[in-house]
Amino acid sequence: SQTIHQWPATLVQPVGSPLSLECTVEGTSNPNLYWYRQAAGRGLQLLFYSVGIGQISSEVPQNLSASRPQDRQFILSSKKLLLSDSGFYLCAWKLQGNKPQHFGDGTRLSIL
Amino acid sequence: GENVEQHPSTLSVQEGDSAVIKCTYSDSASNYFPWYKQELGKRPQLIIDIRSNVGEKKDQRIAVTLNKTAKHFSLHITETQPEDSAVYFCAASTRTGRRALTFGSGTRLQVQP
């Protein structure tokens, strides 16, 4: 069966520091991959999605970037974090076509 | 692009009562409509989904209805229990385009024991 792993689970970073969050999927190949951000008590904001290695689509302008160096690996990065980058970051995967999307356990990021 | 609106934003019911959450979507090409349940601090989890070739789907105490003409779909929870308390999100997607789900803003359901 398919599983999705996200790490770290929690992260506290100072303003201006870099960021790297990692997500890997097991048990499937060529999944669509997604990064979402959820502010406290709010909905899910799509940040990036990828339909294949090296293919990244950005949904909102920001100081974050994403990369997909391998088929089942999706990385969210920033060179310099802002206070507004705090939130709950969720990685998700789905198979091609109209299939359900499945979320990882998320990373709770706090910027000080 | 697709826009999904969800109502109500909060819903409080007594244990045993039914709860209904409604969503509307804007893109008539949308053909897949999942519902997610998110408990506090946890990831959203798929609880039921429906495709546009079906008008209703049921899974024990949970049902989803879809009206393609009116472009709205609803989640029905019967015989609610305290463990149903969570935030529920509806979503819609099309076969093409962004290939991602567009989510509603969420409904916080509180089931009072």
Interface residues (C-beta under 8 A of the other chain):
Chain A: N32 Y34 R42 G43 L44 L46 Y49 V51 S57 E59 L90 G97 N98 P100 Q101 H102 F103 G104 D105 G106 R108
Chain B: N31 Y32 P34 Y36 G41 K42 R43 P44 Q45 L46 D49 R51 F89 A91 S93 R95 R98 R99 A100 L101 F103 G104 S105 G106
